[in-house]
Structure formats: C-alpha cells, structure tokens
Amino acid sequence: MRLDLSPANAELYRGLEIRELAGKPTLVSPPDLAIPGIVGNLARMPIDADEVILTGSMAIWAYLVVFHYLHGKTKRIYYEDGRGQRILVAAHG
C-alpha cells in the first residue's frame, strides 16, 4: 500500500489543522498535539501486512512517527522519493 504523508492525506491528518502557507497545504498543529492525532488516525486505517510505501512531502518528524507506528505491523517499509525511486528502510519476516 502507498501511504501519502503529505498534508493532502485528509485521513491521516483528520482533526489536525492544515493551512495553506506560501501556496501549499501545511500542517500547522504543533507536534505535541499532532503526534497523538496521527497515531490515532493510523490506528483506524487498514495497514497492508506485507508492505507500506511512504511518500509525500512532510516534516521528518512525521515520517519518524509513522515509521515507528508501522514497525512490526508490516513486513517491509519503503520510502519513495517522489522521483520513482524506492528505498527499503525496514524488512521483517
């Protein structure tokens, strides 16, 4: 499954504040409020047990939160750089 971490992913950021800044959607909820919201939203999303591909423009702390949540819930986690290159960042089983 592909998981877009950009602010365009309404399901991932449900309940958090997204505003347009400098012409692009931006998560403006502070990390201490956003992290539990992101984790709660992930818990309600179906996660592919075989692989998840993380993609989308977002702050590194959000990637780390999502990676930590997914670790152990899927066999492989990839990062896709937006130019079509996938990098395997975790593999289990």
C-alpha angles and dihedrals in degrees: 000000000000116000114196109207094188118113087255088079099094093180094056094046099037110148094018128106117259118178134175109251124173088355098305136088110261133186104237099173106111115252094248089061098032098053097064089043093053092046091048091049091048089052089060094048124088108247121204107239092211106048145348124196113207115208141150137079111287141131115285092240090063090051089051092050092050093044091051091050093048096045106110093011096080133032097230134024120194132186116216113202098209092255094079098266115130121201120196106228101170135016128179130169 
